[in-house]
Every structure is written in structure tokens, then in C-alpha cells.
Amino acid sequence: MNLEKKLLEAACNDKKSHDVIVELVSLDSLSDYAKHLLESISDYYLTDTGATNVDKLLLREILIEQYPKNHGELTDILSTLGDTSPSNVIKEIGNLRKKELGRELATELIQTPDSQKVKDLWAELNNPLLSHIEEVQDAGQNLEELLTNATDDSQRITLYPTALDTRLSKGARHGNHIVVFARPNAGKTAFVINLVRGLLRDGRRVAYFMNEEPSQQVLERLVSRITGRVGANLRDHIKEAAAESKELMSRLYVRDLSPGTFKDIYSLTNVIKPDVVVIDQLRNIRTKEDNRVIALEQMAMEARALGKEHNALVISVTQAGDSARNKLVLDDGDIDFSNTGIPATADLIIGIGTNEEYRNRGRRMITIVKNKLGSEHSSFPVSIDEGLAKILSL
């Protein structure tokens, strides 16, 4: 299809595309008929500032009034304009304009490298509209591919224990943000170690950032979970334990943060390129914000942004407040210093509750506090072997 025709179709069908087109396209580069039509489309939007597209019947009347001598040709062109993808047209126009500017800039650099025109051409070439032109895409493009990826179970990240995973009909995926919270010594680290062991076994690459417990202590517990060796059985068989856990541990990258910043986490994640990022704990990360509620919200937003930017599943660990003491079923109001900020950033929130009876029986209550990965919001008991950091479905 003629580019001028596609340009006019996009301008008619979408006001925002029209605005981009008039900034990128010189009227002098168009034929007289295309120039007149684009000018009339611009006048239409100036007159009806709330319009998102052009009423072609009304534009036809405007053309008859504005161009009495050649309105026939203009209205004939208007009648042939159909639907087109505005984003594709903008890309095509933008790429042509970048090529034109590149040729002009090359000529000027050879002839007059220090001229003002060189500076002007360079500035135009770096216009954000041109710099990000490839990012323009409407939702209809590649829709089949997007839906295939969204429903592809091979893209699903299994979570552990299995009683949790079966309640997540849509599954966890790259870019999701999960928040795990509980009172001190309620089993947060054991839960995360059990989960990480499953992720490593499934072949996932995991970056584990910690600022709560020493990394050496967490690594020892993870080796115990992988090998089933604990206490003297681990200390007396270090060589065997190392050999038994080596394959899984080769996919794990552990970094101590003391307490660290999100800048540190971003930098290391960029190098590691993990499938999953664990931040233990979110509340300890250093920030300039003194207000704890605001600080936690900012950190949770950073965690979510990290997952989006690096296409990784992010698991943030934080504390439950005093309201969760000796409480089995937790809710978002039990998150320390936050019942809005942190929950708003999460796709899945997991609360770990316990009381004296459950501690004595080696159990914990898992509550799905928020679940955008499925429809179920429920609580269910699990067994816990704290020595092995082993959590099993009941």
C-alpha cells in the first residue's frame, strides 16, 4: 500500500498517531492531495479537541467547503481510506525519517562537520519519538504469539510445597512479584530454602540476596535440605554433602547485603541474569526515606520493577507485625508497617502463621493472602522439619 495512503489512514483513525505523524513528516514531502488531506485532518482535531478519530462523513463536508475546485479528487481519496495499524505506519515513517536524517548527517559531516546543521540533524535524530520508534506496538500485533506464551505451561514456574502450587491455576511466571511474610522464627527462611531447593531442582537459576541471616548459615541449611544431612551427619560427611549438592548449587548465586541497596541488587542481577531473585529481607534494604511505611512501599515497588526489567520472578521476604503473634491465619493487615503499599505491588502474598500448638506439632499454616496467579484464597497446614528446612504438604 502507498505510504501516503497508510499515513492518512493512521491519522484519520487515531488522534495520537496523527500527532506523531505531523511531528515526523514534513508537509513539503507529500503530494498536494495528501498535504491537503492531512491539513484538513489536523483542522478537524483542532476544532473537535475531544475527538480520538475522524468522522469521515463530516471530513468530507469540510473538504467540499475548503477545496471547492478539487474536492472531488480529495473525497475520492478519502473514500478509499480504510483501517490500518497506526503503530506499523509510525514505525515505517519513523524508520524512513531516520534513514533520511542519517544520509543528511553523513553528507554534512563530510562537507561542514562543525556547522550548526550537523548539531540540528543530530538533535533531530535523537528525538525521543525516533529513538523509541521500535517500541511502538498496539495490542493487536503478535497477539497469537502473546497468547501462546501466556498459556504455555513450559513458561510456568512451579512453587513449593506442592499444596501451594496446586492453588495457583495460572502459575508463577517471569516478571511476577511474590511476598512472603511471617513473625520472627515462624519459618520464613525455612519456607524460602525449601522453595529455592525446588527451583534449583527444576533447573532454575536463582540469585539469593540476604541481609538477615549470614549467607554461610543459609547455605548450610540449603545443603541440608538438598542432601538430607544435618548436624553431625553433615559435619562428618562434608565431602559427600558437597558432591551431592554441587549440581543444584551451581545454579545458585548468593550475595550478602549489609544491608545493601536496590542499586546493588540491580547491578548484580544484571550480571547474574537469574530466573528467580530472592530478597531476604525487603525491610532491611537501605533507603533515604525515614518513614518506614513509605520506605517499605518504595522497596516493594523497586522489587516489582526489578522483576519486570530483568524478566525474573522476584520473591520478597518481610516481617509480620505484632498483630500476627500466635495467629494461624494471617491477612494483609498483619504485614509489618504496610497493609497497602507492599500488597499493592504483589501478584501473590503468602503468610506463614503459627501458634504454640502448631509449633509443638511441627506444623505451620500457609495463607494465600493475595492471589493474582489464580482464584483461590485459602489457608492450609503444612509440616515443617526446621533442622532440614523441609516443608511438606499434608
C-alpha positions in Angstrom: 0.0 0.0 0.0 1.2 3.5 -0.8 2.8 5.0 2.3 0.9 8.3 1.9 -2.3 6.4 2.0 -1.3 4.4 5.1 -0.2 7.7 6.7 -3.6 9.3 6.1 -5.4 6.2 7.3 -3.5 6.2 10.6 -4.1 10.0 11.0 -7.8 9.5 10.5 -8.2 6.5 12.7 -6.1 7.6 15.7 -5.6 11.1 17.1 -2.3 10.2 18.9 -0.9 8.7 15.7 -1.9 11.9 13.9 0.1 13.9 16.5 3.2 11.8 15.9 2.9 11.9 12.2 2.7 15.7 12.0 5.8 15.9 14.1 7.8 13.4 12.0 6.5 14.2 8.5 7.2 17.4 6.5 4.2 18.6 4.5 6.6 19.5 1.7 7.5 15.8 1.3 3.8 14.9 0.5 1.9 15.2 -2.7 -0.5 18.1 -2.9 -3.6 15.9 -2.4 -2.0 14.2 0.7 -0.9 17.5 2.0 -4.4 19.0 1.8 -6.0 15.9 3.4 -3.5 15.9 6.3 -4.1 19.6 6.9 -7.8 19.1 6.9 -7.5 16.2 9.4 -5.4 18.5 11.6 -8.0 21.2 11.4 -10.7 18.6 12.3 -8.8 17.7 15.5 -8.2 21.3 16.4 -11.9 22.0 16.1 -13.0 18.9 18.0 -10.4 18.6 20.8 -12.1 15.6 22.3 -12.1 13.5 19.1 -10.0 10.4 19.1 -10.6 9.7 15.4 -12.0 11.5 12.4 -15.7 11.2 11.3 -15.0 10.7 7.6 -18.5 11.8 6.6 -18.0 15.1 8.4 -14.5 15.5 7.0 -15.9 15.0 3.5 -18.2 18.0 4.0 -15.2 20.0 5.3 -13.2 19.1 2.2 -16.0 20.2 -0.1 -16.2 23.6 1.6 -12.4 24.1 1.8 -11.5 22.9 -1.7 -14.4 23.7 -4.0 -12.3 23.2 -7.2 -10.7 19.9 -6.4 -12.8 18.4 -3.7 -13.8 15.5 -6.0 -10.3 14.1 -6.1 -9.9 14.6 -2.3 -13.1 13.0 -1.4 -12.4 10.1 -3.7 -9.1 9.5 -1.8 -10.9 9.8 1.5 -13.4 7.2 0.4 -10.6 4.7 -0.2 -9.1 5.1 3.3 -9.7 2.0 5.4 -8.2 0.6 8.6 -4.5 0.2 9.1 -2.3 -0.4 12.1 -1.2 3.0 13.3 1.8 1.7 15.1 3.1 0.0 12.0 2.7 3.2 10.0 4.5 5.2 12.7 7.4 2.7 12.6 7.6 2.8 8.9 7.6 6.6 8.8 10.0 6.8 11.7 12.5 4.4 10.1 12.3 6.3 6.8 12.9 9.5 8.6 15.9 8.1 10.5 17.4 6.9 7.2 16.9 10.4 5.6 18.5 12.1 8.6 21.4 9.6 8.6 22.1 10.4 5.0 21.9 14.2 5.5 24.1 13.9 8.6 26.7 11.9 6.8 26.8 14.5 4.0 27.1 17.4 6.4 29.8 15.7 8.4 31.9 15.3 5.3 31.3 18.8 4.0 30.9 21.0 7.1 31.5 19.0 10.2 31.3 21.9 12.6 28.2 23.5 11.2 25.0 24.2 13.2 23.1 22.0 10.7 25.1 19.0 12.0 24.0 19.8 15.5 20.4 20.2 14.4 20.4 17.0 12.5 21.9 15.1 15.4 19.3 16.6 17.8 16.5 15.5 15.5 18.0 12.0 15.1 17.9 11.7 18.9 14.3 12.9 19.2 12.6 10.5 21.6 9.9 9.8 19.0 12.6 8.4 16.7 14.8 6.9 19.4 11.9 4.7 20.7 10.1 4.2 17.4 10.6 0.4 17.5 8.9 0.2 20.9 5.6 1.4 19.4 3.2 -1.5 19.3 -0.5 -1.9 19.6 -2.0 -4.9 21.4 -3.2 -6.5 18.2 0.3 -7.1 17.0 1.8 -10.5 17.6 -1.4 -11.3 19.6 -1.3 -15.0 18.7 2.3 -15.3 19.9 1.5 -13.4 23.1 -1.5 -15.6 23.9 0.6 -18.7 23.2 3.3 -17.6 25.6 0.7 -16.6 28.2 -0.8 -20.1 28.2 2.4 -22.1 27.7 2.8 -24.3 30.7 6.5 -24.6 29.9 6.9 -21.0 31.0 5.3 -21.7 34.3 7.5 -21.7 37.4 6.5 -24.3 39.9 6.3 -23.2 43.5 6.8 -25.4 46.6 5.3 -27.0 48.6 3.0 -28.6 46.0 -0.1 -27.8 48.1 0.7 -24.1 47.3 1.3 -24.7 43.7 -1.9 -26.6 43.1 -3.8 -23.5 44.3 -2.2 -21.3 41.6 -4.1 -22.1 38.5 -2.2 -19.6 36.3 1.2 -20.4 37.8 4.0 -18.1 38.7 5.9 -16.6 35.8 8.8 -14.4 35.0 8.0 -10.8 36.0 5.8 -11.8 38.9 6.4 -10.5 42.4 5.7 -12.7 45.4 5.8 -11.5 49.0 6.4 -14.0 51.9 5.8 -12.7 55.4 5.7 -14.1 59.0 6.7 -13.3 62.5 10.3 -13.8 63.6 11.2 -17.6 63.9 7.9 -18.6 62.4 9.6 -20.3 59.4 10.2 -17.7 56.7 13.7 -18.8 55.9 12.8 -22.4 56.1 9.9 -21.8 53.6 12.2 -19.9 51.2 15.0 -22.5 51.4 12.5 -25.3 50.7 11.2 -23.2 47.8 14.7 -22.5 46.4 15.7 -26.1 46.6 12.7 -27.0 44.4 13.5 -24.2 41.9 17.1 -25.4 41.7 16.0 -29.0 41.2 13.7 -27.7 38.3 16.8 -26.2 36.6 16.1 -22.5 37.6 18.9 -20.0 38.0 18.4 -18.3 41.4 20.0 -15.1 42.8 19.6 -15.1 46.6 20.3 -11.7 48.3 20.3 -11.8 52.1 20.7 -9.2 54.8 19.0 -11.0 57.7 21.0 -14.2 58.3 24.6 -14.8 57.4 24.9 -16.3 54.0 27.1 -19.2 55.3 24.3 -20.2 57.7 21.6 -20.2 54.9 23.9 -22.1 52.6 24.4 -24.8 55.2 20.7 -25.1 55.7 20.2 -25.3 51.9 22.8 -28.1 51.6 20.9 -29.9 54.4 17.7 -29.6 52.5 19.3 -30.9 49.3 21.2 -33.8 50.9 19.0 -34.7 53.9 22.2 -34.4 56.1 22.0 -32.3 59.2 24.1 -31.7 62.4 26.9 -34.4 62.8 25.8 -36.2 59.7 26.7 -33.1 57.7 29.8 -32.1 59.6 31.2 -35.6 59.4 30.5 -36.0 55.7 31.4 -32.7 54.2 33.0 -34.1 51.1 30.0 -36.3 50.3 27.5 -33.5 51.1 29.4 -31.1 48.7 29.3 -33.7 45.9 25.6 -34.5 46.5 24.6 -30.8 46.3 27.1 -29.5 43.7 24.9 -29.7 40.7 22.0 -27.8 42.2 24.2 -25.3 44.0 25.9 -24.5 40.7 22.7 -22.7 39.7 22.6 -20.6 42.9 24.2 -17.2 43.4 24.3 -16.0 47.0 25.2 -12.4 47.9 25.3 -10.9 51.4 23.9 -7.3 51.6 24.8 -5.3 54.7 22.1 -4.1 54.4 22.6 -3.1 50.7 20.5 -1.0 48.3 18.4 -1.7 45.3 21.2 -0.3 43.2 23.4 -3.2 44.4 20.7 -5.7 43.6 20.1 -4.3 40.1 23.8 -4.3 39.3 24.3 -7.9 40.5 21.1 -9.1 38.8 22.3 -7.6 35.6 25.4 -9.8 35.8 23.8 -13.0 37.1 20.7 -12.9 34.8 18.6 -15.2 37.1 15.2 -16.8 36.5 14.4 -16.1 40.2 15.5 -13.3 42.6 15.1 -13.8 46.3 15.4 -10.7 48.6 15.6 -11.7 52.2 14.7 -9.3 53.8 13.0 -6.4 52.0 12.6 -4.3 55.1 16.3 -4.2 55.8 17.4 -2.7 52.5 18.9 0.8 52.9 16.8 3.7 51.7 16.9 7.5 52.2 13.3 7.6 53.3 12.9 7.8 57.1 9.2 7.0 57.1 9.0 3.2 57.4 5.6 2.9 55.7 6.7 4.9 52.7 10.2 3.2 52.6 8.6 -0.3 52.5 6.3 0.7 49.8 9.2 2.2 47.7 11.2 -1.0 48.2 8.3 -3.2 47.2 7.8 -1.1 44.1 11.5 -1.5 43.3 11.2 -5.3 43.7 8.4 -5.4 41.3 10.2 -3.2 38.8 13.3 -5.4 39.1 11.3 -8.4 38.0 9.8 -6.6 35.1 13.1 -5.2 33.9 15.0 -8.4 34.2 12.2 -10.8 33.3 12.6 -12.6 36.6 10.3 -14.0 39.3 11.0 -11.9 42.4 10.4 -13.3 45.9 10.5 -10.6 48.6 10.6 -11.7 52.3 9.4 -9.4 55.0 8.2 -9.4 58.6 4.7 -9.7 60.1 3.7 -7.2 62.7 2.8 -7.9 66.3 -0.8 -8.5 65.3 0.3 -11.8 63.8 1.7 -13.1 67.1 0.3 -16.6 67.9 -2.0 -16.3 64.9 -2.5 -19.0 62.4 -4.4 -17.3 59.5 -2.7 -14.1 58.5 -4.1 -11.2 56.3 -2.5 -8.2 54.7 -3.1 -6.1 57.8 -0.5 -8.3 59.5 2.3 -7.1 57.3 4.7 -5.0 59.4 4.3 -1.3 58.6 2.2 -2.0 55.5 -1.3 -3.1 54.7 -1.5 -1.3 51.4 1.9 -0.4 49.9 3.5 -3.8 49.8 0.3 -5.7 48.9 -0.4 -3.4 46.0 2.9 -4.4 44.3 2.5 -8.2 44.8 0.9 -10.8 42.5 1.0 -13.3 45.3 1.2 -12.8 49.0 2.0 -15.8 51.3 1.5 -15.5 55.1 3.0 -18.1 57.4 1.2 -18.4 60.7 1.9 -20.4 63.8 0.9 -20.8 67.5 2.1 -22.9 70.4 0.1 -25.9 69.4 1.3 -25.8 65.8 4.9 -25.4 66.9 4.7 -28.4 69.2 3.3 -30.5 66.3 5.8 -29.3 63.8 3.3 -27.5 61.6 2.6 -24.1 60.1 -0.4 -22.6 58.5 0.1 -21.2 55.0 -2.4 -18.5 53.9 -2.7 -17.2 50.4 -3.5 -13.6 51.3 -3.5 -12.3 47.7 -3.6 -14.3 44.6 -3.5 -12.9 41.1 -2.0 -16.2 39.9 -5.2 -18.0 40.5 -8.7 -17.5 42.0 -8.2 -19.3 45.3 -7.6 -17.5 48.6 -7.3 -20.2 51.3 -5.3 -21.4 54.3 -3.8 -24.9 54.6 -1.5 -26.6 57.1 2.0 -28.0 56.2 4.5 -29.9 58.2 7.9 -28.4 58.9 11.2 -30.0 59.8 13.2 -26.9 60.9 16.5 -28.8 61.0 16.3 -29.7 57.4 14.2 -26.6 56.3 11.8 -29.2 54.9 8.2 -28.2 54.3 5.8 -30.8 53.1 2.1 -30.7 52.1 -0.3 -32.6 54.4 
